[in-house]
């Protein structure tokens, strides 16, 4: 049954009972949500658009999961723990009701995984499926993008290139079981909530890498006025195998792939041991990939020489 056949009221009657109660004076179905914060409130948002963000054949559940995860990853990059999210949905009238239910199932899966409340939102008719997720979190010490200092180390919470390789596998319909873990990295990414909270105690700056390693470092450079020198690429072994099998450049997948949702952290070298140990305690590694230097831009050490890194990565408007 299509959404145009059931109508908005039936859609709301399905969604409202599935919202979380934030514990204030207002309840699901009211015009807002109230809650009493325990720390500094951090607010962010992210948008997922069907035609640009969802590859053909992607499970509808992964669409809902990824929409929530993307927004919570931005919270994680500030060191905030999520409290609640609002989900705004633009839905094509010809969409099947079952598709909406599957998207919402993915949202609920993310809700349970991250222990966050889905407190409200809105629906509207739209030509292209659109999910905009606004997230509120609490942080003891919010971390900016631009706080790096010369001499800081640059660390990341995992290897890169898996999501890009997974997307390539989906788009080229190379659905060999050997690459299932790579496809899952793209379809079911995980926000580094606990890692962000731990890192916020030591980080001078932090950003999530959803737009790609190179572009994210350029964003940090623009905010700090400093340079970022990559001395070691965080290449995943499985990505290298995939790239060699398909005639791709693994370094390009690592630098410009995007959709990783790892955290990029800068921190004082004296904090490295403690940060590494505390990240390990929440099941996360720390890979030191370089250091912060004077000057603006992003460079890497390649064959003994320092070369500028092109600003690879995802841009919604092509630049």
ZABA-714150 format. One record per residue (C-alpha): x, y, z; residue number from 1; residue in one letter. Coordinates in pm, 1 decimal. Layout:
% ZABA-714150
+----------+----------+----------+------+------+
!        u !        v !        w ! resi ! resn !
+----------+----------+----------+------+------+
!        X !        Y !        Z !  NUM !    A !
...
+----------+----------+----------+------+------+
% end
This chain:
% ZABA-714150
+----------+----------+----------+------+------+
!        u !        v !        w ! resi ! resn !
+----------+----------+----------+------+------+
!      0.0 !      0.0 !      0.0 !    1 !    X !
!    140.1 !    339.8 !    -98.1 !    2 !    X !
!    170.1 !    636.5 !    137.3 !    3 !    X !
!    -63.1 !    834.0 !    -89.8 !    4 !    X !
!   -329.2 !    573.2 !    -19.9 !    5 !    X !
!   -297.7 !    568.5 !    359.8 !    6 !    X !
!   -253.1 !    945.5 !    410.7 !    7 !    X !
!    -59.1 !   1157.3 !    660.5 !    8 !    X !
!   -278.7 !   1081.0 !    960.7 !    9 !    X !
!   -223.5 !    708.2 !    928.4 !   10 !    X !
!    150.4 !    766.0 !    893.2 !   11 !    X !
!    155.5 !    976.2 !   1211.2 !   12 !    X !
!    -59.8 !    722.0 !   1393.5 !   13 !    X !
!    205.7 !    465.7 !   1308.5 !   14 !    X !
!    506.1 !    680.2 !   1405.9 !   15 !    X !
!    394.8 !    871.3 !   1719.0 !   16 !    X !
!    349.3 !    564.6 !   1943.4 !   17 !    X !
!    704.6 !    465.3 !   1851.0 !   18 !    X !
!    858.8 !    789.9 !   1978.2 !   19 !    X !
!   1044.2 !    815.0 !   2309.3 !   20 !    X !
!    922.4 !   1015.6 !   2608.9 !   21 !    X !
!   1197.4 !   1255.4 !   2721.1 !   22 !    X !
!   1061.1 !   1278.0 !   3074.7 !   23 !    X !
!    952.9 !   1643.0 !   3073.9 !   24 !    X !
!    615.0 !   1812.9 !   3065.9 !   25 !    X !
!    558.5 !   1753.6 !   2693.7 !   26 !    X !
!    484.6 !   1415.0 !   2544.6 !   27 !    X !
!    512.9 !   1256.3 !   2196.7 !   28 !    X !
!    256.7 !   1424.7 !   1974.4 !   29 !    X !
!    298.0 !   1768.4 !   2134.2 !   30 !    X !
!    462.7 !   2053.9 !   1942.9 !   31 !    X !
!    797.9 !   2015.8 !   2114.6 !   32 !    X !
!   1008.3 !   1823.1 !   2364.5 !   33 !    X !
!   1149.0 !   1943.8 !   2695.9 !   34 !    X !
!   1422.8 !   1786.1 !   2902.1 !   35 !    X !
!   1659.1 !   1896.6 !   3179.6 !   36 !    X !
!   2023.3 !   1870.2 !   3068.3 !   37 !    X !
!   2298.7 !   1743.6 !   3299.6 !   38 !    X !
!   2587.3 !   1915.9 !   3119.1 !   39 !    X !
!   2658.8 !   2140.6 !   2825.0 !   40 !    X !
!   2407.2 !   2080.8 !   2546.9 !   41 !    X !
!   2544.2 !   2013.1 !   2197.4 !   42 !    X !
!   2306.9 !   2024.9 !   1899.2 !   43 !    X !
!   2382.4 !   1904.0 !   1547.2 !   44 !    X !
!   2206.6 !   1774.6 !   1239.5 !   45 !    X !
!   2265.9 !   1573.8 !    925.8 !   46 !    X !
!   2062.4 !   1503.8 !    612.5 !   47 !    X !
!   2038.0 !   1190.6 !    400.4 !   48 !    X !
!   1896.3 !   1221.4 !     46.8 !   49 !    X !
!   1789.9 !    914.1 !   -144.4 !   50 !    X !
!   1925.6 !   1007.5 !   -487.5 !   51 !    X !
!   2274.0 !   1105.1 !   -366.2 !   52 !    X !
!   2329.1 !    902.5 !    -49.0 !   53 !    X !
!   2155.2 !    567.6 !   -104.2 !   54 !    X !
!   2298.1 !    327.3 !   -364.8 !   55 !    X !
!   2060.5 !    103.6 !   -562.2 !   56 !    X !
!   1961.6 !   -207.6 !   -370.8 !   57 !    X !
!   2055.5 !    -75.3 !    -26.4 !   58 !    X !
!   1832.3 !   -222.5 !    247.3 !   59 !    X !
!   1573.7 !     28.8 !    366.0 !   60 !    X !
!   1669.8 !    -53.3 !    725.2 !   61 !    X !
!   2024.5 !     65.5 !    657.8 !   62 !    X !
!   1886.8 !    399.6 !    535.4 !   63 !    X !
!   1725.1 !    467.2 !    872.8 !   64 !    X !
!   2028.0 !    337.3 !   1062.5 !   65 !    X !
!   2270.4 !    547.8 !    864.8 !   66 !    X !
!   2065.0 !    867.5 !    892.6 !   67 !    X !
!   2077.3 !    848.2 !   1272.6 !   68 !    X !
!   2439.5 !    731.4 !   1285.4 !   69 !    X !
!   2559.2 !   1022.4 !   1070.1 !   70 !    X !
!   2411.8 !   1278.9 !   1306.4 !   71 !    X !
!   2536.6 !   1100.5 !   1618.2 !   72 !    X !
!   2885.1 !   1079.1 !   1468.7 !   73 !    X !
!   2891.9 !   1458.6 !   1457.5 !   74 !    X !
!   2801.3 !   1460.8 !   1826.6 !   75 !    X !
!   3077.5 !   1209.9 !   1898.8 !   76 !    X !
!   3326.3 !   1443.3 !   1731.0 !   77 !    X !
!   3251.4 !   1705.8 !   1995.9 !   78 !    X !
!   3282.8 !   1456.9 !   2281.2 !   79 !    X !
!   2908.5 !   1464.9 !   2349.8 !   80 !    X !
!   2695.1 !   1167.2 !   2444.9 !   81 !    X !
!   2360.2 !   1160.3 !   2261.6 !   82 !    X !
!   2036.4 !   1210.7 !   2451.7 !   83 !    X !
!   1766.6 !   1244.1 !   2187.9 !   84 !    X !
!   1709.9 !   1286.6 !   1815.9 !   85 !    X !
!   1438.9 !   1436.6 !   1597.0 !   86 !    X !
!   1371.9 !   1277.4 !   1259.2 !   87 !    X !
!   1232.5 !   1490.7 !    975.8 !   88 !    X !
!   1118.8 !   1280.5 !    678.9 !   89 !    X !
!   1036.1 !   1383.2 !    324.1 !   90 !    X !
!    856.4 !   1087.1 !    166.6 !   91 !    X !
!    744.5 !   1029.8 !   -194.2 !   92 !    X !
!    369.1 !    960.8 !   -212.0 !   93 !    X !
!    437.6 !    654.2 !   -428.7 !   94 !    X !
!    660.7 !    498.6 !   -160.1 !   95 !    X !
!    518.5 !    174.8 !    -21.6 !   96 !    X !
!    413.7 !    180.3 !    343.0 !   97 !    X !
!    630.4 !   -127.0 !    400.4 !   98 !    X !
!    935.0 !     71.8 !    286.3 !   99 !    X !
!    861.5 !    341.0 !    544.0 !  100 !    X !
!    826.1 !     75.9 !    813.9 !  101 !    X !
!   1160.7 !    -73.3 !    716.5 !  102 !    X !
!   1328.0 !    268.8 !    729.7 !  103 !    X !
!   1176.5 !    324.1 !   1072.9 !  104 !    X !
!   1295.5 !    -18.3 !   1182.7 !  105 !    X !
!   1650.6 !     93.2 !   1100.6 !  106 !    X !
!   1596.1 !    411.6 !   1302.7 !  107 !    X !
!   1482.9 !    199.4 !   1597.0 !  108 !    X !
!   1785.9 !    -26.3 !   1558.8 !  109 !    X !
!   2009.2 !    280.8 !   1585.1 !  110 !    X !
!   1803.9 !    408.3 !   1878.5 !  111 !    X !
!   1867.0 !     85.2 !   2067.6 !  112 !    X !
!   2234.1 !     61.2 !   1967.4 !  113 !    X !
!   2315.3 !    413.0 !   2088.7 !  114 !    X !
!   2065.9 !    428.9 !   2379.4 !  115 !    X !
!   1914.9 !    748.0 !   2242.3 !  116 !    X !
!   1554.8 !    868.5 !   2246.0 !  117 !    X !
!   1373.9 !    932.5 !   1918.3 !  118 !    X !
!   1166.2 !   1216.0 !   2058.4 !  119 !    X !
!    985.0 !   1365.3 !   1760.1 !  120 !    X !
!   1007.0 !   1499.5 !   1408.6 !  121 !    X !
!    793.7 !   1578.3 !   1106.8 !  122 !    X !
!    675.3 !   1425.8 !    780.0 !  123 !    X !
!    612.4 !   1584.1 !    443.7 !  124 !    X !
!    560.3 !   1486.6 !     82.9 !  125 !    X !
!    878.6 !   1498.4 !   -123.1 !  126 !    X !
!    990.8 !   1381.3 !   -467.7 !  127 !    X !
!   1309.6 !   1228.6 !   -330.6 !  128 !    X !
!   1326.9 !   1044.4 !      4.0 !  129 !    X !
!   1491.9 !   1276.4 !    257.5 !  130 !    X !
!   1577.7 !   1206.0 !    621.3 !  131 !    X !
!   1706.6 !   1497.4 !    828.8 !  132 !    X !
!   1811.9 !   1397.3 !   1179.3 !  133 !    X !
!   1872.9 !   1657.4 !   1449.4 !  134 !    X !
!   2057.5 !   1529.2 !   1755.0 !  135 !    X !
!   2100.1 !   1670.6 !   2104.5 !  136 !    X !
!   2375.0 !   1552.6 !   2334.3 !  137 !    X !
!   2554.1 !   1645.4 !   2654.3 !  138 !    X !
!   2925.9 !   1704.8 !   2692.8 !  139 !    X !
!   3146.1 !   1777.3 !   2992.5 !  140 !    X !
!   3405.6 !   1944.6 !   2769.9 !  141 !    X !
!   3296.9 !   2007.2 !   2408.5 !  142 !    X !
!   3588.6 !   1978.5 !   2165.9 !  143 !    X !
!   3612.5 !   2210.4 !   1859.8 !  144 !    X !
!   3759.7 !   2139.8 !   1518.3 !  145 !    X !
!   4004.9 !   2427.5 !   1536.2 !  146 !    X !
!   4187.3 !   2382.2 !   1866.3 !  147 !    X !
!   4499.2 !   2204.2 !   1738.6 !  148 !    X !
!   4842.9 !   2332.3 !   1839.5 !  149 !    X !
!   5176.1 !   2297.9 !   1657.6 !  150 !    X !
!   5345.0 !   1978.4 !   1771.9 !  151 !    X !
!   5019.8 !   1796.1 !   1848.8 !  152 !    X !
!   4995.0 !   1439.8 !   1724.6 !  153 !    X !
!   4718.9 !   1340.3 !   1482.4 !  154 !    X !
!   4539.3 !   1018.8 !   1570.9 !  155 !    X !
!   4249.2 !    826.2 !   1420.7 !  156 !    X !
!   4022.3 !    563.9 !   1574.0 !  157 !    X !
!   4051.6 !    307.8 !   1294.2 !  158 !    X !
!   4170.9 !    228.8 !    944.0 !  159 !    X !
!   4029.0 !    397.8 !    634.9 !  160 !    X !
!   3898.5 !    298.0 !    293.2 !  161 !    X !
!   3658.1 !     21.5 !    394.0 !  162 !    X !
!   3338.9 !    215.2 !    325.7 !  163 !    X !
!   3466.3 !    342.4 !     -9.8 !  164 !    X !
!   3559.9 !     -9.2 !   -116.8 !  165 !    X !
!   3223.2 !   -135.4 !      4.1 !  166 !    X !
!   3038.8 !    128.6 !   -197.9 !  167 !    X !
!   3243.7 !     38.3 !   -506.5 !  168 !    X !
!   3144.1 !   -326.0 !   -455.0 !  169 !    X !
!   2775.5 !   -228.1 !   -438.7 !  170 !    X !
!   2781.2 !      6.4 !   -738.5 !  171 !    X !
!   2970.6 !   -239.7 !   -959.7 !  172 !    X !
!   2751.1 !   -526.8 !   -835.2 !  173 !    X !
!   3055.2 !   -727.6 !   -731.4 !  174 !    X !
!   2861.5 !   -895.0 !   -452.1 !  175 !    X !
!   3116.3 !  -1166.8 !   -385.4 !  176 !    X !
!   3092.0 !  -1288.6 !    -26.4 !  177 !    X !
!   3461.1 !  -1203.6 !     19.3 !  178 !    X !
!   3370.3 !   -833.8 !     27.5 !  179 !    X !
!   3064.0 !   -857.0 !    253.3 !  180 !    X !
!   3243.1 !   -692.9 !    547.5 !  181 !    X !
!   3339.8 !   -398.4 !    325.9 !  182 !    X !
!   2981.9 !   -352.5 !    206.6 !  183 !    X !
!   2865.5 !   -365.3 !    565.5 !  184 !    X !
!   3111.7 !    -88.4 !    654.3 !  185 !    X !
!   2931.1 !    137.2 !    407.5 !  186 !    X !
!   2572.6 !     32.7 !    481.0 !  187 !    X !
!   2597.1 !     -5.6 !    859.8 !  188 !    X !
!   2860.0 !    240.1 !    992.1 !  189 !    X !
!   2903.8 !    287.0 !   1365.4 !  190 !    X !
!   2939.1 !    623.4 !   1539.9 !  191 !    X !
!   3231.0 !    636.9 !   1786.0 !  192 !    X !
!   3028.5 !    767.9 !   2079.8 !  193 !    X !
!   3233.5 !    618.7 !   2364.0 !  194 !    X !
!   3561.8 !    695.9 !   2189.9 !  195 !    X !
!   3458.0 !   1058.6 !   2146.8 !  196 !    X !
!   3368.7 !   1094.2 !   2513.1 !  197 !    X !
!   3702.9 !    942.5 !   2617.2 !  198 !    X !
!   3905.3 !   1145.7 !   2367.0 !  199 !    X !
!   3742.4 !   1471.3 !   2476.6 !  200 !    X !
!   3947.0 !   1454.8 !   2798.2 !  201 !    X !
!   4270.5 !   1484.6 !   2599.7 !  202 !    X !
!   4185.7 !   1622.1 !   2254.9 !  203 !    X !
!   4279.5 !   1971.6 !   2144.6 !  204 !    X !
!   4061.3 !   1927.2 !   1834.4 !  205 !    X !
!   3840.4 !   1658.5 !   1686.5 !  206 !    X !
!   3630.8 !   1590.1 !   1375.7 !  207 !    X !
!   3452.0 !   1290.5 !   1229.3 !  208 !    X !
!   3576.8 !   1161.0 !    896.0 !  209 !    X !
!   3248.2 !   1113.2 !    710.5 !  210 !    X !
!   3366.5 !   1345.7 !    430.3 !  211 !    X !
!   3697.9 !   1162.2 !    390.5 !  212 !    X !
!   4035.7 !   1176.2 !    563.6 !  213 !    X !
!   4188.7 !   1444.1 !    339.6 !  214 !    X !
!   3885.8 !   1674.7 !    332.4 !  215 !    X !
!   3835.4 !   1641.3 !    707.8 !  216 !    X !
!   4196.6 !   1741.0 !    773.7 !  217 !    X !
!   4152.1 !   2038.0 !    540.9 !  218 !    X !
!   3844.9 !   2136.2 !    744.0 !  219 !    X !
!   4058.0 !   2123.6 !   1059.1 !  220 !    X !
!   4324.9 !   2332.5 !    887.2 !  221 !    X !
!   4073.2 !   2599.2 !    787.5 !  222 !    X !
!   3947.4 !   2617.4 !   1144.4 !  223 !    X !
!   4288.5 !   2621.4 !   1315.1 !  224 !    X !
!   4506.0 !   2804.1 !   1061.8 !  225 !    X !
!   4761.4 !   2524.0 !   1093.4 !  226 !    X !
!   4898.6 !   2243.6 !    878.6 !  227 !    X !
!   4847.3 !   1868.8 !    910.2 !  228 !    X !
!   5130.0 !   1637.1 !    806.8 !  229 !    X !
!   5040.8 !   1271.8 !    740.0 !  230 !    X !
!   5339.0 !   1048.2 !    810.3 !  231 !    X !
!   5151.6 !    717.6 !    798.4 !  232 !    X !
!   4839.2 !    629.4 !    600.1 !  233 !    X !
!   4587.1 !    424.1 !    803.1 !  234 !    X !
!   4538.1 !    168.5 !    524.6 !  235 !    X !
!   4320.1 !   -135.2 !    590.2 !  236 !    X !
!   4466.6 !   -465.3 !    464.6 !  237 !    X !
!   4132.0 !   -578.0 !    322.7 !  238 !    X !
!   4102.3 !   -249.1 !    134.4 !  239 !    X !
!   4445.2 !   -305.9 !    -17.9 !  240 !    X !
!   4339.0 !   -652.8 !   -135.8 !  241 !    X !
!   4014.8 !   -515.7 !   -279.6 !  242 !    X !
!   4194.3 !   -232.4 !   -458.3 !  243 !    X !
!   4453.0 !   -464.0 !   -613.4 !  244 !    X !
!   4177.8 !   -701.7 !   -728.1 !  245 !    X !
!   3980.0 !   -422.3 !   -894.1 !  246 !    X !
!   4258.7 !   -202.6 !  -1030.6 !  247 !    X !
!   4196.6 !     78.2 !   -781.0 !  248 !    X !
!   4440.1 !    301.8 !   -593.5 !  249 !    X !
!   4418.2 !    205.1 !   -223.3 !  250 !    X !
!   4568.2 !    537.3 !   -116.1 !  251 !    X !
!   4291.6 !    725.8 !   -296.7 !  252 !    X !
!   4030.0 !    511.2 !   -120.3 !  253 !    X !
!   4193.8 !    595.2 !    213.1 !  254 !    X !
!   4234.8 !    968.9 !    154.8 !  255 !    X !
!   3915.2 !   1044.9 !    -34.5 !  256 !    X !
!   3666.9 !    766.5 !     26.1 !  257 !    X !
!   3455.4 !    916.6 !    301.7 !  258 !    X !
!   3167.1 !    759.0 !    494.9 !  259 !    X !
!   3412.8 !    619.5 !    751.7 !  260 !    X !
!   3271.9 !    778.0 !   1070.6 !  261 !    X !
!   3606.0 !    737.6 !   1244.1 !  262 !    X !
!   3727.1 !   1022.1 !   1464.8 !  263 !    X !
!   4031.9 !   1232.7 !   1383.1 !  264 !    X !
!   4188.5 !   1359.9 !   1705.4 !  265 !    X !
!   4476.1 !   1597.8 !   1774.2 !  266 !    X !
!   4639.3 !   1581.9 !   2115.5 !  267 !    X !
!   4955.5 !   1665.7 !   2306.1 !  268 !    X !
!   5221.6 !   1391.4 !   2269.1 !  269 !    X !
!   5240.3 !   1359.5 !   2648.5 !  270 !    X !
!   4881.5 !   1227.0 !   2646.1 !  271 !    X !
!   4939.5 !    948.1 !   2394.2 !  272 !    X !
!   4981.9 !    655.5 !   2633.6 !  273 !    X !
!   4683.9 !    742.6 !   2850.5 !  274 !    X !
!   4459.8 !    821.1 !   2552.9 !  275 !    X !
!   4556.0 !    492.4 !   2389.0 !  276 !    X !
!   4479.6 !    296.4 !   2706.2 !  277 !    X !
!   4145.2 !    465.7 !   2765.3 !  278 !    X !
!   4035.5 !    418.2 !   2404.7 !  279 !    X !
!   4130.8 !     51.4 !   2430.7 !  280 !    X !
!   3908.1 !     24.5 !   2738.2 !  281 !    X !
!   3606.4 !    111.8 !   2518.8 !  282 !    X !
!   3714.6 !   -122.6 !   2239.5 !  283 !    X !
!   3876.2 !    136.1 !   2014.5 !  284 !    X !
!   4228.9 !    165.5 !   1880.2 !  285 !    X !
!   4442.5 !    474.8 !   1837.0 !  286 !    X !
!   4649.6 !    500.5 !   1519.9 !  287 !    X !
!   4890.9 !    794.2 !   1515.4 !  288 !    X !
!   4915.5 !    910.9 !   1154.2 !  289 !    X !
!   5110.7 !   1236.8 !   1179.2 !  290 !    X !
!   5146.6 !   1571.1 !   1349.2 !  291 !    X !
!   5028.7 !   1931.0 !   1341.8 !  292 !    X !
!   5271.7 !   2182.0 !   1190.1 !  293 !    X !
!   5293.1 !   2552.3 !   1112.9 !  294 !    X !
!   5130.9 !   2673.4 !    792.0 !  295 !    X !
!   4795.2 !   2595.3 !    633.8 !  296 !    X !
!   4710.0 !   2283.1 !    437.0 !  297 !    X !
!   4753.1 !   1906.7 !    440.4 !  298 !    X !
!   5071.0 !   1725.0 !    339.1 !  299 !    X !
!   5203.1 !   1372.6 !    351.0 !  300 !    X !
!   5542.6 !   1207.7 !    354.7 !  301 !    X !
!   5577.2 !   1008.7 !     31.9 !  302 !    X !
!   5897.7 !    835.9 !    -77.6 !  303 !    X !
!   6098.5 !   1053.4 !    158.5 !  304 !    X !
!   5953.1 !   1380.9 !     29.9 !  305 !    X !
!   5677.5 !   1602.9 !    169.2 !  306 !    X !
!   5399.2 !   1652.7 !    -87.4 !  307 !    X !
!   5068.2 !   1836.0 !    -66.6 !  308 !    X !
!   4757.9 !   1618.5 !    -43.9 !  309 !    X !
!   4474.3 !   1710.8 !   -283.4 !  310 !    X !
!   4146.5 !   1792.3 !   -111.8 !  311 !    X !
!   3982.1 !   1460.9 !   -191.9 !  312 !    X !
!   3654.4 !   1359.5 !    -32.2 !  313 !    X !
!   3282.3 !   1411.2 !    -44.1 !  314 !    X !
!   3126.0 !   1745.2 !   -132.9 !  315 !    X !
!   2750.1 !   1781.2 !   -180.5 !  316 !    X !
!   2791.6 !   2046.8 !   -449.3 !  317 !    X !
!   3093.2 !   1905.2 !   -629.6 !  318 !    X !
!   3356.4 !   2148.7 !   -498.4 !  319 !    X !
+----------+----------+----------+------+------+
% end
